[in-house]
Amino acid sequence: SELYRAAGYQSGKRSLVLHRDLAGFRPVVDRQQMQIRRTTRLESMVDLIVDDGRDDGVRASTILDLTADEPKIVREGAGIEEALAWI
């Protein structure tokens, strides 16, 4: 997608748009520490992580695949309304 290419990625792994805490991650009070932890644990699986910083509770995140010209919803979850509006 255009966003994916604008971030400097040509092809490769799937990218995540993390709207909320990812299952399996312990809650962290410090948002900066949480972002670093997420990036460190996920960097081998994805190219790009976008987190809007809002806390919606325990609902699973929405996952988008941005490797093609058109974004594809991999999993609907928190933030799906915003993702659909953006797509």
PASEBA-1860 file (N, C-alpha, C; in nm, 3 decimals):
! residues 87
1> SELYRAAG> 0.084/-0.118/0.000/0.000/0.000/0.000/0.088/0.125/0.000 ~ 0.027/0.237/-0.023/0.100/0.364/-0.026/0.163/0.394/0.110 ~ 0.090/0.368/0.219/0.142/0.390/0.354/0.264/0.302/0.378 ~ 0.255/0.178/0.338/0.364/0.081/0.356/0.488/0.129/0.282 ~ 0.473/0.171/0.156/0.587/0.219/0.078/0.640/0.351/0.134 ~ 0.551/0.438/0.181/0.594/0.566/0.238/0.681/0.546/0.361 ~ 0.657/0.437/0.432/0.738/0.406/0.551/0.872/0.345/0.513 ~ 0.893/0.322/0.383/1.022/0.272/0.336/1.030/0.123/0.316
9> YQSGKRSL> 0.915/0.055/0.312/0.914/-0.090/0.295/0.864/-0.125/0.156 ~ 0.932/-0.217/0.090/0.893/-0.258/-0.045/0.809/-0.385/-0.042 ~ 0.853/-0.484/0.029/0.779/-0.609/0.041/0.832/-0.683/0.162 ~ 0.767/-0.790/0.198/0.819/-0.868/0.309/0.712/-0.913/0.403 ~ 0.741/-0.903/0.532/0.652/-0.953/0.636/0.525/-0.870/0.643 ~ 0.426/-0.926/0.707/0.304/-0.849/0.731/0.331/-0.739/0.831 ~ 0.252/-0.634/0.824/0.262/-0.524/0.918/0.139/-0.523/1.007 ~ 0.156/-0.479/1.129/0.046/-0.472/1.223/0.011/-0.329/1.254
17> VLHRDLAG> -0.117/-0.302/1.265/-0.162/-0.178/1.324/-0.219/-0.219/1.458 ~ -0.144/-0.193/1.563/-0.187/-0.234/1.697/-0.272/-0.125/1.757 ~ -0.398/-0.153/1.773/-0.488/-0.056/1.834/-0.488/-0.074/1.984 ~ -0.465/-0.192/2.031/-0.468/-0.222/2.174/-0.359/-0.320/2.211 ~ -0.356/-0.350/2.339/-0.258/-0.446/2.389/-0.273/-0.579/2.317 ~ -0.162/-0.637/2.281/-0.161/-0.764/2.210/-0.168/-0.877/2.311 ~ -0.244/-0.980/2.281/-0.255/-1.095/2.372/-0.117/-1.149/2.404 ~ -0.095/-1.180/2.530/0.033/-1.235/2.571/0.131/-1.131/2.623
25> FRPVVDRQ> 0.097/-1.003/2.612/0.186/-0.899/2.663/0.134/-0.853/2.798 ~ 0.224/-0.846/2.895/0.188/-0.799/3.028/0.165/-0.648/3.023 ~ 0.057/-0.597/3.085/0.034/-0.453/3.085/0.152/-0.378/3.149 ~ 0.187/-0.267/3.090/0.297/-0.184/3.140/0.244/-0.043/3.158 ~ 0.277/0.019/3.271/0.227/0.154/3.298/0.291/0.256/3.205 ~ 0.420/0.245/3.183/0.494/0.340/3.101/0.473/0.309/2.953 ~ 0.403/0.397/2.881/0.373/0.375/2.739/0.500/0.360/2.656 ~ 0.603/0.437/2.687/0.727/0.427/2.611/0.789/0.289/2.631
33> QMQIRRTT> 0.790/0.241/2.754/0.842/0.108/2.783/0.759/0.002/2.710 ~ 0.626/0.020/2.708/0.538/-0.075/2.642/0.567/-0.079/2.492 ~ 0.584/0.037/2.429/0.612/0.041/2.286/0.745/-0.027/2.255 ~ 0.845/-0.002/2.337/0.975/-0.065/2.317/0.962/-0.217/2.331 ~ 0.889/-0.262/2.430/0.871/-0.406/2.452/0.798/-0.468/2.333 ~ 0.693/-0.404/2.284/0.619/-0.456/2.170/0.710/-0.465/2.048 ~ 0.782/-0.359/2.022/0.869/-0.357/1.906/0.975/-0.465/1.915 ~ 1.035/-0.480/2.030/1.138/-0.580/2.049/1.083/-0.721/2.028
41> RLESMVDL> 0.967/-0.749/2.083/0.910/-0.884/2.073/0.853/-0.913/1.936 ~ 0.810/-0.811/1.862/0.744/-0.833/1.734/0.832/-0.806/1.614 ~ 0.948/-0.745/1.633/1.025/-0.700/1.517/1.067/-0.812/1.423 ~ 1.077/-0.934/1.471/1.113/-1.044/1.383/0.994/-1.093/1.300 ~ 0.872/-1.049/1.334/0.753/-1.095/1.264/0.693/-0.992/1.171 ~ 0.717/-0.863/1.196/0.652/-0.758/1.117/0.752/-0.650/1.080 ~ 0.716/-0.570/0.979/0.799/-0.459/0.935/0.763/-0.328/1.003 ~ 0.636/-0.308/1.034/0.589/-0.178/1.080/0.484/-0.196/1.187
49> IVDDGRDD> 0.496/-0.121/1.297/0.398/-0.124/1.405/0.349/0.018/1.426 ~ 0.217/0.037/1.423/0.157/0.168/1.449/0.064/0.151/1.568 ~ 0.087/0.229/1.674/0.005/0.222/1.795/-0.045/0.362/1.825 ~ -0.177/0.380/1.832/-0.233/0.514/1.855/-0.230/0.554/2.002 ~ -0.189/0.465/2.092/-0.173/0.500/2.232/-0.298/0.496/2.316 ~ -0.414/0.473/2.256/-0.537/0.466/2.335/-0.550/0.330/2.402 ~ -0.619/0.327/2.515/-0.639/0.202/2.588/-0.787/0.168/2.588 ~ -0.826/0.067/2.511/-0.966/0.026/2.502/-0.996/-0.098/2.586
57> GVRASTIL> -0.905/-0.138/2.671/-0.929/-0.255/2.753/-0.868/-0.381/2.695 ~ -0.944/-0.490/2.700/-0.887/-0.620/2.663/-0.927/-0.668/2.523 ~ -1.001/-0.590/2.448/-1.043/-0.631/2.313/-0.922/-0.651/2.224 ~ -0.923/-0.755/2.144/-0.811/-0.785/2.054/-0.793/-0.673/1.952 ~ -0.672/-0.659/1.903/-0.641/-0.553/1.807/-0.686/-0.590/1.667 ~ -0.702/-0.487/1.583/-0.727/-0.506/1.441/-0.593/-0.523/1.373 ~ -0.584/-0.618/1.282/-0.459/-0.640/1.209/-0.484/-0.618/1.061 ~ -0.401/-0.533/0.999/-0.409/-0.505/0.856/-0.284/-0.556/0.787
65> DLTADEPK> -0.301/-0.611/0.668/-0.189/-0.648/0.582/-0.174/-0.535/0.481 ~ -0.061/-0.465/0.486/-0.036/-0.351/0.398/0.067/-0.381/0.290 ~ 0.092/-0.508/0.263/0.197/-0.543/0.168/0.153/-0.532/0.023 ~ 0.023/-0.528/-0.004/-0.028/-0.515/-0.141/-0.073/-0.371/-0.164 ~ -0.116/-0.341/-0.287/-0.162/-0.206/-0.318/-0.286/-0.168/-0.237 ~ -0.372/-0.263/-0.210/-0.492/-0.239/-0.130/-0.477/-0.303/0.007 ~ -0.501/-0.227/0.116/-0.494/-0.286/0.250/-0.597/-0.399/0.264 ~ -0.559/-0.503/0.339/-0.648/-0.617/0.362/-0.662/-0.638/0.512
73> IVREGAGI> -0.785/-0.656/0.558/-0.810/-0.682/0.699/-0.780/-0.829/0.726 ~ -0.683/-0.853/0.813/-0.646/-0.989/0.852/-0.731/-1.034/0.969 ~ -0.752/-0.943/1.066/-0.836/-0.973/1.182/-0.909/-0.847/1.224 ~ -1.042/-0.857/1.240/-1.120/-0.745/1.292/-1.113/-0.745/1.443 ~ -1.092/-0.629/1.500/-1.085/-0.615/1.645/-1.105/-0.470/1.682 ~ -1.044/-0.428/1.792/-1.052/-0.288/1.834/-0.999/-0.200/1.722 ~ -1.067/-0.092/1.695/-1.024/0.001/1.591/-1.071/-0.034/1.452 ~ -1.158/-0.134/1.439/-1.203/-0.174/1.306/-1.278/-0.062/1.235
81> EEALAWI> -1.354/0.018/1.310/-1.428/0.128/1.248/-1.333/0.227/1.183 ~ -1.225/0.262/1.255/-1.126/0.354/1.201/-1.054/0.292/1.081 ~ -1.023/0.163/1.090/-0.955/0.094/0.979/-1.042/0.093/0.855 ~ -1.171/0.063/0.871/-1.262/0.061/0.757/-1.278/0.200/0.696 ~ -1.283/0.303/0.780/-1.293/0.440/0.729/-1.167/0.479/0.653 ~ -1.052/0.432/0.698/-0.924/0.464/0.633/-0.911/0.391/0.500 ~ -0.954/0.264/0.497/-0.943/0.183/0.375/-1.038/0.238/0.272
END
